[in-house]
Amino acid sequence: MTSRVPMVSLERARELGDAMGMPARRTQSEAFRTVANNPGVARVAFSQLMQLLENNKFDTRLRELMIMRIGWVTGSAYEWTQHWRVATTAGIPPEDILAVRDWRSTERLTSATRRSWPPPTSVSPANRFRTRPGPRWRSMSPSRDNRWNSLSPWATG
């Protein structure tokens, strides 16, 4: 399959990444190599991405289940396939990942499974939120200030 937007060479991607202070492993991705066609956009986009990847406050399981849900809902084969590897490497069972496709009818992402994840030491808004990652974020709007305010400590730095 031919790309709609060509990727820069691996060598050029490494050069741009070095100039931006990015770890070499991040410059190898198809996403970076595509966006690197416009170095200014790549600098801004990957600065934000690096912040999310390297300095986020989300629990790894929560983050990956949210990404997988968003990938499923939006039909992003790229996101789904990239983060399948990340999620399974992080120890998330494939059955839990697949459960985000239809979270309302699964037993894997309910309060019953919450007993083992996260450990039952807290029932904070973030822990309640973990059982339904995609739709709650997707449905947020300015009219949902209370929900956002209750979750923002886990989403913002």
N, C-alpha and C positions, 0 to 999 in steps of 0.2 A: 504494500500500500504506500502510495506517495503522500508525503506530508503536504498539507495545504500551505504551511509556512515552513520554509527550510530552516534547519538548525545550523547554528554556527559550528565550526569544527571543534573537536575536543580541545585542541591546542588553544584556539581563540577563547573558548569558554574558560579554560584555566587562567589565561592572561587576565581576562575581565574579572574573574573571581579573585585573583590575587590582588588586583587593584582595589577591589571592594572589601578586602579583608575576609573573604569567605573561605571556609574550610574547603580543601580540594574536592572532598567527596560530594559536596553540594553542587559543584559546578558540572558534574557528570550527568546530571539528570536531563531528560528530554525537555522538561519544562524550562529549566534554566537556559539550556542551549537554544530554545525557541525564542524566549523573551530577550535573550542576549542580542538579537538582531537590532534591538533598540537599547543600547547600554543605559541610557537615562531611566527608562522604564524598568529595566532589570535591576538597577541599583535601588530604586524605590520599592519595587515589589518584593525583592528578596531581602531587603532590610526588614520589612514587616514580617516576612516568612521566617527569617532567622530569629526574630524576637519570639515568635510563636513556638518555633521548634526548640530553641535553646533556653528560653527563659519563661516558659509558660508555667502557670500555677495549676493547671488541670491535672488530675490524676490520669495516668497513662491510659487506663482502661476507659475512663469517661471520654477522654479526647478521641481515642480511636473509634469507639462506638458512635460518637457524634459524627465523626468524619465519614464513617461507613454508612450511617443513616443518610447523611446529606448526599453522599455519592449515589446511593440507591434512589432516593427521591428525585434527584436531578437527572438520573440516567447517565451519570458520568462513569463510563467504563474505565477511563484512565484513573480516576480517583479510587474507584473500587479495587482495581487490580494493584495499584501502588500500595494502598493502605492495607490490603489483605496481608501482604508480606509483613508490613510493620506491625499490624495487630497480632498476627500469629507468633511473630518473633517475640513480642512483648508478653506472650503467654496467654492470650485471650483464646479460649476454645473456639474452634470454627463454628460450633453450634450456636454460641452466643453472638458471633458476628452475623451469621445468617439470620438470626432472630430479629435483627433490626429491620429487616425487610417488611415484617408484619408484626410489630411489637405489641399491638393490641391483643393479639390472639396467642401469644407465646407465654409459656410458663418460665422461660429462661430469664426474662428481664422484669420479673414481678417482685413484689415485696418478699415472696418466698425465697428467691435467690439472693435477695439483699442480706439475708442472714449470714451468708458466707462472703459477700462482697458488697460494700466494704465491711470490715469487721464491725460488729454491732456495738460500737462505742459512741456513736453519734447518730442523731436523726436530724441533722442540719438540713436547711433547704437544698444544699448541693447534693446531699445523699438522697433525698426524695427525688430530686431532679434526675439523678443517674438512671432511673428505671425507664425513662422515656426521653432519650437524648434528642432526636431530631425534631419532632413536631413542636416542642416547646420553644426551641430557638427559632425555628422557622416562623412561628406565629407571633413573634415579638414585634411590636410596633410602638410608636410613641404613646399610644393609649394604654400600653401595658407596663407603665412605669413601676408599679408595685412589684410585679414579677421580676422585672429587670433589677430593681434595687435589691431584692432579696438574693439574687444570684450574682450580681456584679462583683462582690469580693472575690469570687473564684474565677472570674473572667478577666479582671483588670489588675494591673500592677500598681 
